[in-house]
């Protein structure tokens, strides 16, 4: 039994069957109901005011989760927010009925927010006014602690000895009213988050990694919102088949037309027109609706008006002057793909190989994924254009500029110096 499991086994958890088993490794038990039952859905300003008061009066960390309707609705907005705090119990809040949760966010701003895979939920929480100052990410904590499976269900079972029912993770959370089984599932997602946080803190502290984790959590909490993606149409699935600039223009026009329709109808773009259909139209360059209809993805169930709007997008792309066509590749700052290094710069390829080997070995020694010790992109950038003076100080400065945390720099900078200098002909 790990330290985390021993710590968790001592906490007073509750299920419909009673307290946790003595040996959580041997007898995990299903968590069937929230401790106080399924909380009512908060969907009015009056009810929200009561929740805000309760959570402001609560103590300790706040477990926070959000459910989106990915694959069903346009964008990544939250359709349900779940919280739990000592002294306040659990709350389920409907952001459709209560679109501004900035008051709630302010009420718990000084508390530590406990989330699982925080980077997935923080953007949609920010949209409704919930912005933490301190977080504890139980998924990231699991990675740093060396757990091979870090999904919430796996972590709760392996660390705390309970099994969570995960059958509703991919449902349409924009459905109203939300069925009771979904609400039960949502409430249980925050039921044990603080318990999991406490157990993982013990485990990280035992391994000497707690300070590293706190640096990671601070970096996530203080990170600015991600900028809009440049040329998002280039991420169309199957884009690698599209070689000619005129065909790329068709993808761009169809993607843009689809996005406008999806946004207007508030549905997932894939439900309007599939990526495969866009690529088929780009490759086929149909001259009229009849030819378009014959292509995969533009079948008989599609109405005439829809077909005409897609053909119009194809026609717009075909009529563009050459100067308005997209370039073959998206200009990306930084080094080229590693597979091209051997031809472009054999010395850089040798540096990268040595650095990867060293970082991978240390990650194994520290029992954590290599990408959590140092992101592969950061390693590539240093190896492609290392500083003239390959000292720990210079390499550390470069790593810091690239966003590496202090604990990562302390571990990896000496390795990179050695790796870069050990390459024949380098130094």
Secondary structure, 3 states (H helix, E strand, C coil): CCHHHHHHHCCCCCECCECCCCCCCCCCEECCCCCCCCCCEECCHHHHHHHHHHHHHCEEEEEEEEEECCCCCCCCCEEEEEEEEECCEEEEECCCCCCCCHHHHHHCCCCEEEECCHHHHHHHHHHCCCCCCEEEEHHHHHHHHCCCCCCHHHHHHHHHCEECCCCCCCCCCCCCCCCHHHHHHHHHHHHCHHHHHHHHHHHHHHHCCHHHHHHHHHHHHHCCCCCCCCCHHHHCCCHHHCCCHHHHHHHHHHHHHHHHHHHHHCCCHHHHCCHHHHHHHHHHCCCCHHHHHCCCCCCCCCCHHHHHHHHHHHHHHHHCCHHHCCCCCCCCCCCCCHHHHHHHCHHHHHHHHHHHHHHHHHHHHHCCCHHHHCCHHHHHHHHHCCCCCCCHHHHHHHHHHCCCCHHHHHHHHHHHHHHHHHCCCCC
